[in-house]
Amino acid sequence: MSKVIGIDLGTTFSAIASLDDLGNPEVLASIEDNRKITASAIYINGNNVTVGDKALNHIKEEPKKVVLQTKREMENDVVYSVDHGKWTDDKDLVDAYTPAQVSSLILKKLKDYTTDVKKAVITVPAMFAEKARQATLDAAKLADLEVIELINEPTAAVLHYASLPGVEVGGRVMIFDLGGGTFDVTFAEVKNKKVDVLTSRGDKYLGGRDFDKEITKLMKIKYHDVHKVDIDIENKKEYLQKAEEIKKILSVKNKASISIDGPKGPQQIEITLEEFEESIQTYIEKIKMLIEEAMEASGMKPSRINQTLLVGGSTRIPLITKVLTNIMGKPPVKGVNVDEAVVCGAAIYAGLKTEKKTLSNEQQAALKDVNLTDVCNFYMGTLAVVRDHLTNRDVVANTIIIERDSKLPVSITKRLYTIYEGQETLECSVTQSEGPEENKEFVNIIHQEDLKLPKGRPAKQPIDITYSYDESGKMHCMFTDVESGNSHEIELTPETTQALDKYRKQVEEISVE
């Protein structure tokens, strides 16, 4: 019988989990080294790829061949060039890989931790845009995985918290998720094992890696103070890894030392906790702002929030605990492995979405009371011609169909009208934005197709636009010409079969270890 598992495909680390015989989530360990958390890194050497911690061993000698932080590139139309050692939009390069391809190699490695894996629930940041979600689905296809659903990382984490024996979680909670590359803050209502998500905010480009870069800047300054020469280390993978080590030390000590190789020879430098905390203040202020924004959207105040739940390795930074305690008036909940919370929640959700007949009686009993309601994290709309009341002219503007924080599943129909007499085509566009933007320049057009209309009709003919967002976060869009009944359905899907076939052939030629 094939297993249904949960996967946390992270920026810095990834993990895989399944339900044990009693229905409890169990993080699976690598057969090679028995590690449960795998570095989201790959080392490319021709058609041979090494995934995980072993890939990091090649950073110093062959940094161009080591790919890191792929998750941050999932919504970008780029490839990783092994020759250039970076992400680029030049797709004509040989020996280059899309973010979906790189992620698929990590997924293939995780699959090897167990047997007979065919289906999975995969986690994504709450603020992942549609294109990044589709790229994640592409990666799964390339890894021969059927994705049951994608689930937002903080949502998965709170499922785990709510299901843990010995950890009392209930009432209004804040899920604070600060990982290696992304930040999400989510507010939810928890009652027993029932989770009702209220709102999420976040930044997909804010995480531990940004803190690492600040540490490399401190390294550069301190080397210059001694030798009066500059060294270019801010974006060098070797020093970013050293910076991560310093960050971990500063999570338990007040200072950390490291040796830096520069043009004037090696130099031992020391970085204090105070210096580190001062260097990341800009990010801390951004985090505070997003917490405040999410709190306002949920209609909550710190005094009404029962608990703060931590997710992600970067929450081990002492300053984070201090900030959260000051904001909320109480310290965060302790006693949970913050690295494993997301993948454990994904495994629980995978069990919840699996046919009951495939589960044991004990597993069914464990999942009996588990229930989840999530929200749409973006405004979804379409481009339409509207009258600008200031200029009294017709302009193309963004029209919102589904509001942010709408409960899932949701289906909304909005009626618009054709523009001119004899109009034969309707441009069907789907937009996505973090705010209720009207200006088309500030929204992402994630899909665009044409609907053919009957000839010879007057202007102002009704067009019904229906957007449906299901529980799994999949969008379905229907544009219907009311008079003729002609309609055009847009289902946002991953890459075309042709493109995927090309990428799959390239991936299949690679040996993963």
N, C-alpha and C positions, 0 to 999 in steps of 0.2 A: 504493500500500500504506500503510495507516495505521500510525503510529508508536506504539510503546509507550514511555512515558517515566516518569521518576521525579520526584516533586514533594516538596519540603520546604516545608510550609505552616507557617511559623514565627510566633512572637509578634511579633517586631520586623521580621524580614526573611524573604522567601520566595525560592525558586529552582526552576528546572526544568532537567532534564538528560536526555540520551538517549545511547545508545551510538553511537560513530562507526563507520566502516566496518571498523575493526580490532578493535572490541569494547571500546574504552576509553570510560569515561564522559566526556561533554562537557557542561559547563554552558552553557546557551543564553542568549544576550544579548538584551536588548530591542532591537527594531528602531529605536526612537526615539532612545535615547541610548547604546546599546551596553553598558549595565550588565548584569552577570550576577546581581547581587543586588538584589532589588526590595523596597522598604519595604512591610511589611504594613499599609498605611494606605490608607483611602479617604476621599475628599471627596465628600459628597453634596449636590448642588445640584439639587433637584427630581428629574427623571428622568435627570439627567446625573451620572455618577459618574467621578471621576478616581482612578486607583489608582497607588500607588507614591510616589516622591519628590516628584512634582508635587503630590500631596495634602498633603504636609507644608508646602508653601508657603502654605497657607491657615490654618495653625494660629493665627497671631497675630491675624488680622483676623476669622476665622470659626471659632473653636475648636469650637463646638457641632456643626458640620457635618463635622468630621474624626473618624473612628473609628479608634482604636488598640487594640492588645492584645486583639483579638477572641478569640484562642486561649484566653485565660484564662476566657472565658465559655462555652466550648463545652459544658460539662456543666451549665450553669445554665439554668433556665427563664425567660429574660429576653429583652428586645428593646432595641435601641438607639434611643432617641428623638432625632430630629434637633432637635426643638423644645426639649427639655430638655438636650440635649448630654450624655447619660449613659445607662448601662444601667439598665433598670428592669423590674420584674415586672408592670407595668401593660400588658397586651397589647391593651387597647382603644384605645390611642393611635394616631393616624394618623401617617403618615410615620415608621414605626418598622420595624426590621428585626431578624430573629433572627440569632444568631451564625452559623448555617448559611448564611443568605442573604448576610451580609457576606463570609464566607469564599468563597462561590461566586463573588463578584465578583472576588476576588483570583485565584481559579483561572481564571476566564475571561480575565483579563489575561495570565496566564502562558501560557495556550494560544496566545495570539496571537504568541508568540515563535517559533513554528514552524508547520508546516502539517499538516493531516490527523491531528490527535491525537484518538484515541477512547478509549484505555485508559491507565491509569496505576497505578503504585504510589505511595501517599501515605504519608509518614512521620508518626508521632505520638509524643509522649513515652512512655517506657516506663510511666510511672505514670498515663497517661490512663485514667480509669475508662470503663466500658462506655458510659455515656451520651455522653461526649465522643467516643468512637470512632464511635458511631452518628451523631452530629451531623456528624462529618467525612465520613462516607459520604453523608449528606443533601446536604452542600455540593457534593460531587462530582456527584451526580445533578442538582442544580440547574444545574451548569455543563456538563451533558451529557458527563460523563466516566464511563466504566465503571471501577470500581476493581477491579483484579485482586486485590490484597491491600493491607492496611495493614501497615507494618513499623515497629517501634520505632526511634526515632532513633539511640540508641547502637549498636543492632544493625546498622543501615544503615552507620553510620560505620566500624565495625570491618571490615565487608565491604570498604569502600573501602581502608582501611589495608592489609588483607591482600592486596589485589589490586594494590597499587602497585609498579611496578618501582623499584628503588633505595631503597625503604624496608623495612628488615628488621623484620618483625613476626612473632613466634612465641612459643609457650609460653603461660604464664598472663599475661593482660593485664588492666589496668583501663581502662575507657573512661570518661573524665570529661567529661560533657556539660553545660556551663553556658551557656545561651543567654540571650535577652532576657527570657523569662518563666518558664522551667522549668529544673529541674536533675535530671539522672539520673546515677547511677553504676552501671556494669555491669561484672561480672567474667566473663571468657570464656577458653576454651582455643582457641588458634589454631595450626593446623598446616598449613603451606602456604596454601591458599585455603579450608581447612575451618574454619568457626567454630562453636564449641559454647558457647552462652551458659549460664552457671551461675546467675546471679542478678542482679536489678536492684533498686535502691532509689532514692528520689528525692522531690522535692517539686515539684508542679505550680504552686506559687505562690512560687517562689524563682528569681530571675534578675537580669539586668542592670538591668531596670526598677526593681527594689527598691533597687539601689545608686543609681540616678538620684534616687530619692525622698530618700535620705539626703543627697545633695548639695544638693537644694533646701532641706533643713532647715538645712544649713550656710549657704546663701545667706541664709536668713531671719534666722539668728542674727547674721551679720556686718552685715546692713543695720541690724538693731536696735542693735547695738553702736555704730554711728555716729550714727543718727538717733533712737534711743529710741522707735521706733514699730514695730509688728508689720505684716508684709505677708503676705497669704494667697497663697502661691505653690506650696505642696507638691503640689497636685493639678492645677495649671494646665499644660495641654499644652505651651504655649510654653516654660515654664521646665523642664519635663521634657526637652524637646529640647535646651535649653541645657545642662542637667545632663549629658546624654549626650555632648555635645561636650567638656565639662570632663573627663569620665571618660576619653575617648579621649586627650586631651592628657596626662592623668596616667598613662597607660600607657607614655608615652615620656619625660615630663619630671617634675620634682619639684614643679612648681607650675603653676597655671593661673589666668587672670584673666577676668572677665566683668563686663559692666555690667548693673545691675538697676534697673528703673524702679519707683519706689515713690511714696508720697504726699508725700515730701519731695524728690522729684526723682530723677534717675539717680544711681547710686552704683557706682563701680568697686570690685569686691571680689576678693580673692585666696584661693584654696583650695590648700593644700599636699597633697602625696601622703600625708604622715603623718596629716593631719586626715581625709582620705578613708578611709584604711585603718582608722583608729580608729572611724569612723562605721559601718562595715560588719561589725564584729566579731561581732555577734549572728548574722548570716548565715553567717559563716565557721565559727562554732562549730556551727551546724546542719549545714553541709556536712561537717565533721569527724565528727559523730555518725552521719550517714547512710553515710559511707564505712566507718566502723567496723562499723555494722550489716550492711552488704552483705558486708564482709570476713568477718565471723563466720558469716553465712549460707552463704557459699561454702566455708567451712572453710580459708581462706587466711590467711597472714601476709604482711606487707610483704616479708620476705626471700624468699618463694616466688613473688613476682610479678615477671615479667621486665620489663614495660614499662607505662608510663602513656601512654595516647593521649588527646589533647586534641580536644574538639569544642565549637564554639560561640564566638561573638565575645567573650563575657565572660572566656574563658580567657586573653585577652591582658593582663588585669590582673596586674601584677607580683606582687601578694600571693598570687594563686592559685598561680602557679608556685612561690613560696617555700613555701607550705603543703604542696603536693603533694610537693615535694622532701624536706621534713622528715619527712613521714609515710612515704613510700615508700623513703627513703634513696638516691634517685637522681632526676635531673631527668626531666621528661616528654620524649617523642619530639618532635623538631622536624622541620620541612621539609614540613608539610602545611598547605594552606589550611583553617583550622578552620571557615570560613564555608561551604565547599563540600563538606566530607567527607560530610555526611548526604545531600545530594541526589545526589552521585556514587554513594554506596552504594545509594540507591533505584533509580538507573538500572541498576546491575548486577543488583539483585534483580529488576527488571522484565524484564531480558533472560533471567534464569534461569527466570522463570515464563512466558515466552513460548513458543509452539509453535516447535520447532526449524526447521520449514520456512519460517518467516518471517524467519529470521536467515541472514546470509551465512556461508560456511565460516570466514572469519576471526573473526566474532563467536562462532560456536559453539566454535571452538578456544580463544578467550579465556575462555569461561565453563565450559570442560570440567571443570575441577577445583574449581569453586566449589561449596561446600556449606554449608548453614546449619541449625543446630538452635537453637530459641529455647525460652523457658520461659513459663509462666503467671505473671504478676506480681501476682496477687491470690488470696485465698482465695475460692472460689465455693461457696455453700451454699444451704440452704433453711430456712425456719422450720418447726419441728415441736414438738409437745407432748412434754416430757420430765419425768421425776420429779426434783424438787429435793430432794436428800438432806438438806439442812439443815432445810427446813420440812416435808418429806414431803408436798409438794403438787405437782400437775401444773402446769407453767409452759410458756409458749411461749418457745423458745430457738432460737438459730441453730445448725444442724448443718452442719459442713463436709463437702462432697462432694469437691472438688478442692483439694489443698493448694497453697499458693504455691510457686513454683519447680519445679513439675512440668514435666517435659519435654513439649514439643508434638511431635506430636499426643498427646492423652491422653483416655481414656474410662474413667470410674469409675461403678460401680453400687453403690448403697447401699440396703438394705432397711429401710423403716420400716413402721409399722402404723397402721391406723385407730384412732380413739379410743373411740368408743362404739357401742352396738348401734343398728342402723337408720341409721347414718350414710350420707347420700345424696350428699354433695359433699365433695371434697377440695380444699383451698386449695393451689394449686401456686405457690409463691413462689420466686424466684431472688434470692439475696443476693450481695453483693460486699463484701469488706473487705480492709484492708491487714494486719490481724492475725487470729489464730485466735479471733475473738470469739464468745462464747456469748450475751452480752446483745444482744437484738434492737435495743436503742436505739443501738448502736454500729456497725450495719451498714447498707449501702445496699440497699434492696429495689428491684432494677432491673426486675423484672417480676412480675406476679401475675395468675393466672387460676384458674378452677375446673374440676375434673374431675368429671363426673357418675358416681356409683357405683350399682350395682344395689340395689334396695330390700330391706329385711327381712333383712339379714345381721347376724350377731353382731359384737361388737367384736373388735379385734386382728386384722383381716384384712391380709395382707401387701401392701405397695405398694413396687415397685421404682422407684428414681429413678436415672436414668442421665444424667450430664453428659458431653458430648464437646466438647473444645476442639481445633479443628483448627490447622494450621500458620499459617493466616492470622489467627489470633486470634478466629475466630468461634465462638460458643457455640451448642450444640444441647442442649436439655434434654427428656428424656422421662420422664413420670410414668405408670407402668403398674400397674393393678389386677391382681395376679397371678392371682386366681381366675377373673375374667371375661375377662381379656385386653384389657379396655378400656384405651386409652392416650390420652394427650394430649401432643403434641409442641409445645414452645415453641422457636421459633427467634428469637433476639433480632435484630430488624431495625430499620432506620431508621424515620423518621416514616411514618405511614400515607399511602397514595396520595392520599387526599383532602387531607390537610394539605400534602403536597408540591405538589400541583396548585395550591393557593392560593398558596403561596410562589413557585412557578415563574412563575405569571402576573405576580406583582409584579416578579420579577427580569427577566422578558422585556421589560417596559416600560422598563427602564433601559438607557441607552446608556453603555457602558464605554469609557473612553479612558485 
